[in-house]
Amino acid sequence: MIIKEAAEYLGVSVKTLERRIALGDISVAYVPGATGKLRTFDRAELDRFKQAEAEKMVATTYVARPRVASVASDAPDSPAMLQRLNTGHNSGALIELIAAIEQARAQLPPALTVSDLSHKLTLSLVEAAQLSGLSRNHLRAAIEAKKLKARVIGRGWRVKKDDLQAYVRKL
């Protein structure tokens, strides 16, 4: 079987099959052809490879969800909690779930405030967006339209705080 047929058999592109050959996952035999050497593949080896890949997919498809710690006796995703939510006796379970969500939210780092940015002369686009309330895409479009002065420093745009304030006043 030639490379195109082998790729179709495995359900991958020719380029993917070539990568797997280069990695040594699949072996290839060369036979003389009309225009040069042809790469041929053994169907039994392709079957073994296909089976091994299927087993890898089954082994790696489970992704564990992060659990939220709860003050309640049972976690928000426990079977007892889910049973109460599903049976209609959900007022207490719902309150516990909301409390667990609020507790998890309280553990997140706080958003930047204006006082955190007061000592900076230049701001990244993310900081400028948080300070001005405008989106990063809006600020980038304003920079490209030359309505907002900015410079590329390193790998990102930097905006002077005074220029950002002047641009926001003009809106």
C-alpha positions as CSV (number, residue, x, y, z in Angstrom):
1,M,0.0,0.0,0.0
2,I,1.4,3.4,-1.0
3,I,1.6,6.4,1.3
4,K,-1.7,8.0,0.1
5,E,-3.6,4.8,0.7
6,A,-2.0,4.3,4.1
7,A,-2.9,7.8,5.1
8,E,-6.5,7.2,4.1
9,Y,-6.5,3.9,5.9
10,L,-5.3,5.5,9.1
11,G,-7.6,8.5,8.7
12,V,-4.7,11.0,8.8
13,S,-3.2,13.4,6.3
14,V,-0.1,12.4,4.3
15,K,1.9,15.0,6.2
16,T,0.9,13.5,9.5
17,L,1.9,10.0,8.3
18,E,5.3,11.4,7.1
19,R,5.8,12.9,10.6
20,R,5.0,9.5,12.2
21,I,7.5,7.8,9.8
22,A,10.2,10.4,10.8
23,L,9.5,9.7,14.5
24,G,9.9,6.0,13.9
25,D,6.4,5.1,14.8
26,I,5.7,3.5,11.4
27,S,8.3,1.7,9.3
28,V,8.4,2.0,5.5
29,A,9.7,-0.2,2.8
30,Y,11.0,1.2,-0.5
31,V,10.3,-0.7,-3.8
32,P,11.3,0.4,-7.3
33,G,8.5,2.2,-9.2
34,A,8.1,3.8,-12.6
35,T,9.5,7.2,-11.5
36,G,11.7,6.2,-8.7
37,K,11.4,4.4,-5.4
38,L,7.9,4.1,-3.9
39,R,7.2,4.0,-0.1
40,T,5.1,1.0,0.8
41,F,3.5,0.0,4.1
42,D,2.6,-3.3,5.7
43,R,-1.2,-3.5,6.5
44,A,-0.5,-5.6,9.6
45,E,1.8,-2.9,11.0
46,L,-0.7,-0.2,10.2
47,D,-3.3,-2.2,12.0
48,R,-1.1,-2.4,15.1
49,F,-0.3,1.3,14.9
50,K,-4.0,2.1,14.6
51,Q,-4.9,-0.1,17.6
52,A,-2.1,1.5,19.7
53,E,-3.3,5.0,18.9
54,A,-6.9,4.0,19.7
55,E,-5.7,2.7,23.1
56,K,-3.8,6.0,23.8
57,M,-6.9,8.0,23.0
58,V,-9.0,6.0,25.4
59,A,-6.3,6.3,28.1
60,T,-6.0,10.1,27.7
61,T,-9.6,11.2,27.1
62,Y,-10.5,11.5,30.8
63,V,-9.7,15.0,32.1
64,A,-10.2,15.6,35.8
65,R,-12.3,18.6,36.8
66,P,-10.8,20.8,39.5
67,R,-12.8,20.4,42.7
68,V,-14.1,23.4,44.6
69,A,-13.7,23.1,48.3
70,S,-16.9,23.6,50.2
71,V,-17.7,24.5,53.8
72,A,-20.8,22.3,53.4
73,S,-20.7,18.7,54.5
74,D,-20.8,17.5,50.9
75,A,-19.0,19.0,47.9
76,P,-21.1,20.8,45.3
77,D,-20.4,18.0,42.8
78,S,-20.9,15.1,45.1
79,P,-23.7,12.5,44.4
80,A,-25.7,13.6,47.4
81,M,-25.6,17.3,46.3
82,L,-26.5,16.4,42.8
83,Q,-29.4,14.1,44.0
84,R,-30.9,17.0,46.0
85,L,-30.6,19.3,43.1
86,N,-32.3,16.8,40.8
87,T,-35.1,15.8,43.2
88,G,-36.6,19.3,43.8
89,H,-35.3,19.5,47.3
90,N,-32.8,22.0,46.0
91,S,-33.2,25.2,48.0
92,G,-30.6,24.1,50.6
93,A,-28.3,22.5,48.0
94,L,-28.5,25.6,45.8
95,I,-27.6,27.8,48.7
96,E,-24.6,25.5,49.5
97,L,-23.6,25.6,45.8
98,I,-23.7,29.4,45.7
99,A,-21.7,29.6,48.9
100,A,-19.0,27.2,47.5
101,I,-18.8,29.3,44.3
102,E,-18.5,32.5,46.3
103,Q,-15.7,30.9,48.4
104,A,-13.9,29.9,45.3
105,R,-14.3,33.4,43.8
106,A,-12.9,34.9,47.0
107,Q,-9.7,32.9,46.5
108,L,-9.0,34.4,43.0
109,P,-6.5,37.2,42.8
110,P,-8.1,40.6,42.8
111,A,-8.4,42.7,39.6
112,L,-6.0,45.6,39.1
113,T,-7.3,48.8,40.6
114,V,-6.4,52.4,39.6
115,S,-4.3,52.8,42.7
116,D,-2.2,49.7,41.6
117,L,-1.4,51.5,38.3
118,S,-0.9,55.0,39.7
119,H,2.9,54.6,40.0
120,K,3.4,53.4,36.3
121,L,4.3,55.8,33.5
122,T,3.4,53.3,30.7
123,L,0.8,50.6,30.6
124,S,0.4,47.4,28.7
125,L,-2.7,47.0,26.6
126,V,-4.2,44.8,29.2
127,E,-3.6,47.4,31.9
128,A,-4.8,50.2,29.7
129,A,-8.0,48.2,29.0
130,Q,-8.6,47.6,32.7
131,L,-7.9,51.3,33.5
132,S,-10.0,52.8,30.7
133,G,-12.8,50.2,30.6
134,L,-12.2,49.8,26.8
135,S,-11.4,46.5,25.2
136,R,-7.9,45.5,24.2
137,N,-9.1,45.2,20.6
138,H,-10.6,48.7,20.7
139,L,-7.3,50.1,22.0
140,R,-5.3,48.2,19.4
141,A,-7.6,49.6,16.6
142,A,-7.1,53.1,18.0
143,I,-3.3,52.6,17.9
144,E,-3.4,51.4,14.3
145,A,-5.7,54.3,13.3
146,K,-3.1,56.6,15.0
147,K,-5.8,58.0,17.4
148,L,-3.8,56.7,20.4
149,K,-0.1,57.1,20.8
150,A,1.8,53.9,21.7
151,R,5.1,52.1,21.1
152,V,6.1,48.5,20.8
153,I,8.5,47.8,23.7
154,G,9.7,44.2,23.7
155,R,6.8,42.1,22.4
156,G,3.9,44.3,23.5
157,W,2.4,47.7,23.0
158,R,3.0,50.3,25.7
159,V,0.8,53.3,26.2
160,K,1.6,56.4,28.3
161,K,-1.0,56.9,30.9
162,D,-1.4,60.6,30.0
163,D,-2.0,59.6,26.3
164,L,-4.6,57.1,27.4
165,Q,-6.4,59.6,29.5
166,A,-6.4,62.2,26.7
167,Y,-7.8,59.6,24.2
168,V,-10.6,58.6,26.7
169,R,-11.5,62.3,27.2
170,K,-11.9,62.7,23.4
171,L,-14.4,59.8,23.2
